[in-house]
């Protein structure tokens, strides 16, 4: 795992915002106690997290903070295997559809920034520069930029460059905030049409590479 974690972008490695991810995915400090995603004194540097996690057969996680420039987009894939692994009842109605997977591809290609496979090997984490405030979730897509830790695998699908995508994040917010759990649903004008998204995806610099690499992962 040390070799794989080395693939994580250096700009993330160089920040002292790391924790160890327990088997239950609870963040842990270097002393083994529960880490607090709002308290930087419970975080550690990248090398410390890697060594402790390696020795304990655990994982590492990066803590997103209001004071850093990053946002992570989590594309969650749900199927029978993931439901079993999470101790959830098997429910095909909640499984990720082919339409969802196609939409995920478009999101990755439009954002065109460092992306890696999630711990399950099925979902994806896309790292960009830009902020959204509090997290948001809609249709299998979760977006976080503060007070959240993300388990990092280093199992990258794209190069290690993290690009500034604030403009795209703003568009995503306009659409996703309409379906937040704590608020009533309100229809807003569509900011980016399906046709525009597909056109951006087709013209993305890494579209051919991404399609060839991910075909076996999602299909």
Secondary structure by P-SEA (a helix, b strand, c coil): ccccccccccccccccbbbbbccccccccccccccccccccccccaaaaaaaaaaaccbbbbbbcccccbbbbbbccccaaaaaaacccccccccccaaaaaaaaaaaaaacccccccccccbbbbbbcccccbbbbcccbbbbccccccccccccccccbbbbcaaaaaaaaacccccccccccccccccccaaaaaaaaaaccaaaaaaaacccccc
